[in-house]
Amino acid sequence: MEEKINIEHLKTVIQQFLERSPKKKRIIFLQRYFYMLDTAEIAYMMQMKETSIRSILSRMRKELKSVLEEGGIWV
């Protein structure tokens, strides 16, 4: 039961994080981690440099880690 509650809490924290993120960054994050596209594909679709995509993803992972820890989820 506790594990299910933790999973629901995790889903809520991630959803709130994504809702607060700027639309462009949210799209990039979702394309990479939910649709499993590689950074080259995302860069092509978003008409951006691949290095920019990697940089955005790196910053978002750091932000998400911080948000998770604030929510009591340690990664």
C-alpha atoms as one frame of an Amber mdcrd trajectory, in Angstrom:
protein
   0.000   0.000   0.000   2.764   2.453   0.923   4.529   1.772  -2.385   1.355
   2.654  -4.312   1.051   5.914  -2.399   4.692   6.714  -3.184   4.128   6.040
  -6.886   1.070   8.300  -6.898   3.041  10.999  -5.079   5.873  10.641  -7.598
   3.446  10.968 -10.519   1.901  14.076  -8.969   5.258  15.767  -8.366   6.446
  15.038 -11.928   3.162  16.239 -13.414   3.341  19.495 -11.445   6.971  19.972
 -12.513   6.045  19.561 -16.171   3.023  21.858 -15.891   5.239  24.615 -14.452
   7.888  24.177 -17.152   7.827  26.393 -20.246   5.992  24.737 -23.137   9.066
  24.327 -25.360  11.090  22.690 -22.589   8.151  20.477 -21.628   7.817  19.261
 -25.225  11.534  18.473 -25.420  11.447  16.607 -22.101   8.400  14.564 -23.095
   9.808  13.720 -26.518  12.994  12.412 -24.934  11.752  10.578 -21.858   8.205
   9.536 -22.760   8.401   9.090 -26.536  12.032   7.914 -26.358  13.264  10.046
 -29.257  16.984  10.690 -29.424  18.380  14.199 -29.189  19.122  14.395 -32.933
  15.475  13.649 -33.772  14.247  16.211 -31.260  16.668  18.836 -32.584  15.429
  18.245 -36.130  11.765  18.435 -35.113  12.263  21.546 -32.971  14.625  23.172
 -35.499  17.294  23.602 -32.838  20.905  22.556 -32.399  21.400  19.177 -30.792
  23.741  20.735 -28.215  20.917  23.069 -27.169  18.572  20.110 -26.727  21.143
  18.300 -24.575  21.666  21.416 -22.477  17.931  21.908 -21.914  17.519  18.253
 -20.925  20.450  18.431 -18.513  19.055  21.518 -16.786  15.581  19.994 -16.596
  16.927  16.782 -15.028  18.696  18.856 -12.371  15.543  20.901 -11.741  13.419
  17.755 -11.534  15.834  16.165  -9.074  15.586  19.251  -6.865  11.775  19.278
  -7.083  11.602  15.565  -6.244  13.852  16.032  -3.216  11.729  18.965  -2.024
   8.736  16.638  -2.311  10.452  14.062  -0.113  11.466  11.772  -2.973  15.188
  11.061  -2.903  16.901   9.989  -6.105
